[in-house]
Amino acid sequence: MELSAFTYTVYIATTPERTWETLTSADMSPLFWSGCAIESDWRPGSRVKLTREGVVRSSGQVLECTPASRLSYSFIRRYLPEYESEGASQVTFEFEPLGAQTQLTLTHSGFPQDSKIRPVVAESWPIILSSLKTLLETGQPLSDIRRSAGQLVATAGGC
C-alpha cells in the first residue's frame, strides 16, 4: 500500500518560462536547492541527478517533459541506505500561467507504506520552492534552512 502524495503549490511573480529555466538549470539550482545542482538534458528517458560537490545525492529518470508546462521524473535519494532502499518515487511539476505570474504545483508521489523519505520531502519541498520563488522575485535565494525542534535553523541541507 502506498502513502498519500505530497502536493505543494507556490505562486511566483514571473513567467512559467523563467520559472522553468531556473528550476531546470544546473547553474541556478544550487542557489535554491541546498547547494545541489540538478542535471539532465530533460528528454524523456534521460537521467536526472542532483549532485553536491561532485557526489550524486539523488537521481532518477525523466518521465515527461513539456517545457514551461509539465515536468515529471522518478526520484531516489542516494545518500542514506534507508532512503535508497525505498526505491523510486515520482516528482511532478505543473506550471500554470496566471497573467504575469506562475502557479507552480509540485506533487511527489509513490511512497511505500512505511516511508522514511516522505516526511523528509514534505519538510524539504516547501523550503526549496520558497527559495526558488524568492530567488526569482528578488534575485537572492533564502538562506539554507530546515526545521529542527520546531524552529528554522541553518543547515547544509540535503538534495
C-alpha positions in Angstrom: 0.0 0.0 0.0 1.2 3.5 -0.9 1.2 6.6 1.3 -0.6 9.6 0.0 1.2 12.0 -2.3 2.7 15.3 -1.1 1.4 18.3 -3.0 2.5 21.9 -2.7 1.6 25.0 -4.7 3.5 28.3 -4.8 2.7 31.4 -6.7 5.7 33.2 -8.3 5.8 36.7 -9.8 7.4 35.7 -13.1 6.6 33.7 -16.2 6.4 29.9 -16.5 9.3 30.1 -18.9 11.6 31.9 -16.5 10.4 29.5 -13.7 11.2 26.5 -15.9 14.6 27.8 -16.9 15.6 28.4 -13.3 14.2 25.1 -11.9 15.9 23.0 -14.5 19.3 24.8 -14.6 22.4 23.1 -13.2 23.9 26.6 -12.7 20.9 28.1 -10.9 19.7 25.1 -8.9 22.5 25.2 -6.2 21.2 28.7 -5.3 17.8 27.5 -4.1 18.4 23.7 -3.6 20.8 23.5 -0.6 23.8 23.7 -2.9 22.7 20.9 -5.1 22.9 21.1 -8.9 20.2 19.4 -10.9 21.5 18.0 -14.2 19.6 16.5 -17.1 19.0 17.1 -20.8 15.3 16.8 -19.9 14.4 14.4 -22.6 12.0 11.5 -21.6 14.1 8.5 -20.6 17.2 10.7 -19.8 18.9 10.6 -16.4 18.3 13.2 -13.8 20.8 13.7 -11.0 21.2 16.0 -8.1 24.9 16.5 -7.1 26.7 18.4 -4.4 30.5 18.7 -4.6 30.6 16.0 -7.3 28.6 13.4 -5.2 25.3 12.2 -6.6 22.8 12.7 -3.8 19.6 11.8 -5.6 18.9 10.5 -9.1 16.1 9.4 -11.4 14.8 9.3 -14.9 12.8 11.9 -16.9 9.3 10.5 -17.4 7.6 13.5 -19.0 8.8 16.9 -20.2 6.9 19.7 -21.7 8.9 22.9 -21.1 7.2 25.6 -19.0 4.2 23.3 -18.7 4.9 19.9 -17.0 8.0 18.0 -15.8 7.9 14.6 -14.2 10.8 12.4 -13.1 11.5 9.4 -10.9 13.4 10.2 -7.7 15.7 8.1 -5.5 17.6 9.6 -2.6 21.1 8.0 -2.8 23.0 9.3 0.3 21.4 7.2 3.1 20.7 3.5 2.7 17.3 3.7 4.4 16.2 6.2 1.8 17.7 4.5 -1.2 16.1 1.1 -0.2 12.6 2.6 -0.6 13.2 2.7 -4.4 11.9 5.4 -6.7 9.1 7.9 -6.0 7.9 10.4 -8.6 8.2 14.2 -8.7 5.9 16.2 -11.0 5.9 19.9 -11.5 3.0 21.7 -13.2 3.4 25.3 -14.4 0.2 27.4 -14.9 0.4 31.0 -16.2 -1.7 33.5 -14.2 -1.2 36.7 -16.1 2.4 37.7 -15.4 2.7 35.1 -12.6 3.2 31.3 -12.4 1.3 28.9 -10.3 3.8 26.1 -9.7 2.4 22.9 -8.3 4.6 20.1 -7.1 3.3 16.6 -6.5 5.7 14.0 -5.0 4.1 10.5 -5.0 4.8 6.8 -5.0 6.0 6.4 -1.4 5.9 2.9 0.3 3.6 2.5 3.3 6.4 2.8 5.9 8.3 5.5 4.1 11.1 7.3 5.9 11.6 9.7 3.0 8.0 11.1 2.7 8.3 13.2 5.9 11.6 14.5 4.7 10.3 15.6 1.3 7.2 17.1 3.0 9.5 19.3 5.0 12.1 20.0 2.3 9.9 20.9 -0.7 8.3 24.0 0.8 11.7 25.3 1.7 13.2 24.6 -1.8 10.2 26.0 -3.6 10.1 29.1 -1.3 13.7 29.7 -2.0 13.1 29.3 -5.8 10.3 31.9 -5.5 12.4 34.3 -3.5 15.3 33.9 -6.0 13.1 34.6 -9.0 11.3 37.6 -7.3 14.3 39.3 -5.6 17.4 37.9 -7.2 18.5 36.3 -3.9 17.5 32.8 -2.5 16.5 32.2 1.1 19.3 31.1 3.4 19.7 27.3 3.6 17.2 26.4 6.3 15.3 23.4 7.8 13.1 22.7 10.7 14.7 21.5 14.0 12.7 21.1 17.2 10.1 23.4 15.7 12.5 26.2 14.8 14.1 27.1 11.5 17.8 26.8 11.6 20.7 27.0 9.1 21.9 23.7 7.7 23.9 22.1 5.0 20.6 20.5 3.8 20.0 17.6 1.5 19.0 17.0 -2.0 
